[in-house]
Amino acid sequence: MDWTQIPAGKLHAAEQRLRVALGDEASNVVERINADTSFADLVAGKIIIMVQEIADKQSSSLNPQWLRSREIMAKNFFGVEEVIRCFGVSPSRVQLAVLSEIPFSESTLEQSKDTHVLAAVFPLSILDIRSNVQDKGLFYSQDWYDKQAFAKECGEVSWQLVRKTPVDNSTSKNWQEQQALLSKDDEVPTSQVMVYTIIGHYLATGERLFEHIYVRTSSVDSGGHRVDVGGFDSGGLLVRSCWGDRRSSDLGVSSARKF
């Protein structure tokens, strides 16, 4: 909206407040603006940047729901600030708007604060994440999935409440048997969500999830095999795939809360 579209009353009120804020420096500022057009451009640019920074801050770190969720989840909160720091993401205003509301109640978070990670998931594929942290040794040396569609899927911006361990009693069972263990409020997340959460949580806290075990995800490879992730020890995270009917003592199923 340009100046001609702003109601006169609002424009006058803003002008008066600016005059008061400038105080004794008002005359100096006015003289500089009138005498030097580049100074006027500089002042305008500074104001625009400041307004944008304040808007972004209010929609992120000062968001009351985010602050409350961080308080509840403690180290198991992987929010926008953590994403920026750990993955180098620059959130757009649209993405921040999508994330402005967390789709889980406080009671759900209280119940999940020790067992789940609440993650602000951005559209980063497994290949993106691996490339982002390639100098940290967080992925086992593998190339079999480089051209796989599941590894290129970026997913959507969303909040995910991801379980930190396999579903109870889900090891030594096939895919169908594992599905029967999920509650009505849970679903199996994609491999992208699981890799994002595992790596992000480690970068933020130093805690390795699924260090000695693997979990199936909802993703499949080009051959129809179910993708599983885990074995996240000092050698890095492993991404594997196997038939749905396979049973193994070190293979459970992942889960996340439905919105």
N, C-alpha and C positions, 0 to 999 in steps of 0.2 A: 504494500500500500504506500503510495507516494504522499507528499505533503497536501496536495489538493483534495485528497480523499479523507483526510483526518478531520473530524468535527472541530469547529472553531473553539468550542469550550475545552476540549481535551488538549488542543494545541496551546491555548493560552495558559492552562493550568501547568502543563509541562514546562513552558517557558518561565513561568513564575518560580517554580521549584528549582529550575536550573540557576536562575539568578540568585536565589537565596543560597544555594549550595556553593556558588562561586564566591559569594561574599565580597570582600575587598578587592579580589582579583578580577571581578567582572569587567571593569573598564579596560584592563590590560588585555583580557581575552578578546573582547569586542574589537579593540584597536588592531590586534594582530590578525584577526579573521578578516577585517575589512581591508587591511593593507597587504595581506599575503594569502593568496588563494591556496597555495600549497599547505599552509598552516591549517586552513579550514578543512582541507582534504585529510590531513593527518588527524585532526581532532575527531572528525566524523568516523574515520577508520577505526580509531581507538575505541570509540563508543560502541560501534557495531560489534567489534571483537569482544568487548567486555559484556555486552548484552547476551551474546551467544554463549560465552563461557558460563555466565550466571545461569542461563536457561539449562545448559547441559548439566551443570552441577546440581541444580534443583531437581532435575529428572533422574539423577543417578544417586550420588552419595548421600543426598539429603532426602531422598524418597523415604517417607516414614515407614512404609511397608517393607522396604528393603532393610532399613535399619532394624526393625523388629525381627525380621527373619534372620538376619545376621546374629542378633542377640540370642535367638533360640538355637540356631544350628551351630553357632561357634565355629570351630575349625572345619565343620562339614558344610560351610557356605562358600560356594565358588561363584561370586557375583561378578558384576561388570568390571569393578576395579581390579579384581584378580585376573579376569580375562585379558584386560588391557596390559597388565603387568606381565603375565605369563605367556600369552600368545601374541602380544603386540597388535591386537585388533583395535581399529579406530571405529567405534560404533557410529552409525548414522542416526539422525534424529528419528527416522522411521523405526529403526531397530530398537532404540531406547523407548519409543512409544509402545511397541509391542511388548516389551519387557516391563513396562511401568507397573503392571499388576501381576502379582504372583498368584497362580491359580490353585493354591493349596491353603487350606484354613490353618490358623494358628494351632488348633488342636491336632491336625494331621502332622504339622511340623514338630510339635512337642512329642508325638508318638514316634517320630522318625529321626529325631535329632542325633541319636547314637548309631543308627543302623543304615542311614542313607546320606547321600550327598545332594544338596540342593544346588544345581548348576544352571547358570545362565548360558545356554548353548547357542553359539553363533554358527553360521554356515561355513564350517571348515571341514573339508573331507579328511579321511584318514591319511591320504597322501599329503595334503596340506599340513596337517599336524606333524607328520613324520619329518617333512622338509623343514618345518619351523624349528624343530628341536634336534636336528640331525647332529649338531655338535655336542649334544649332551649324553649320547649313548643310551637313549631311552627306548629304542626299538631294536629288537633282535634283527640281525642282518638277513633280510628276506627280500626277494623280488617277485615271488610267484603271483602276488596280488597287484602288481603295478598296473596291469591293464584290465583288472577286474572292475566291473561297474560299481560294485558295492564300495570299493575303496575310493571311488571318485565322487560318490554321492555326498553332497554337502548338508543335506537336511535343511531344516527351517529354524529360524530364531524362535526360541522357546525356553521356558523354565522346565527343567527335568528333575525329578526326585528319584535318584538312582540308588538302588540297594548296594551296599558295600561288600556284601558276601553273596554266595549263591543262595537261591531259595532253599529253605530248610528241607533236608532229606531228598534233595534233587539229584545227588550223584548216583552213579550206577543205574541210571534209568535212561530210556530212550526219549526222543523228543515228545512223543505223544504222552508218555507217562509223566514227563515233566510239566506239560501243559495242564494236566489235571491238578497239579499242586498249586497253581496260581489262584489267588483270591479274586473275587469279582472286581476289586479295586486296582488290581495290578495287571501289567502287560509286559511282554518281553521287548526291550528296546532294540534299536538297530545297532550294528557294529560301530557306526559312526558315533552314536551317543556314548557307547561304552568306552571306546578309545579316548574320546574327548574328555570324559569324566575321569578316567583312570590317570591319564597323563596330566590333565589340568590339576587334579587334586594333589598329585605328587609334587608338581612344580610349586604349588601354593603352600603345602604343609610338610613335604618330605615323607609322607606316609605312602607305602606301596600297597595297593589293593590287588587282590588275586595273585599274590606272590607265588603260592604253591598250588594253585588250582586254576581251572579253566571254566568258562561259562559260555553256553550257547547264546546266540543273539537271534533276532528275527531275520537277519540278512542271510542270503544264500549266494553262492558263487555261480559261475557260468555253467557248472555241471550239476547244479541243483543241490549241492552239499551245503549243510548248515554251517555258517561261519561262527567260530568261537574264538575268544580272546582270553589271555591270562598268562600264567608263568612269568609274572612281572618281577623277576629277580634282578640281580646286578648286571645280567647280560641284556636286559631290555624286555619290552613287551612282545609277546608272540601273537601272531594272527594266524589261525589255522582254519581248516574246514573238515567236516566229516559227515558221513551219512546220518540221517536222523534216527536210524535204528541202533546206532552204536551205544553201548553201555560201558562206562568207565568210572572207576573210583575217584578219578581226579577231574571229572567233567560234570558240572552241574548246569543250572540254567540261570540267566540273569533276570532281573525284574526292575520295573520302575512303576511309580504310582501313576494311574490314569489322571487326566486333568479333571 
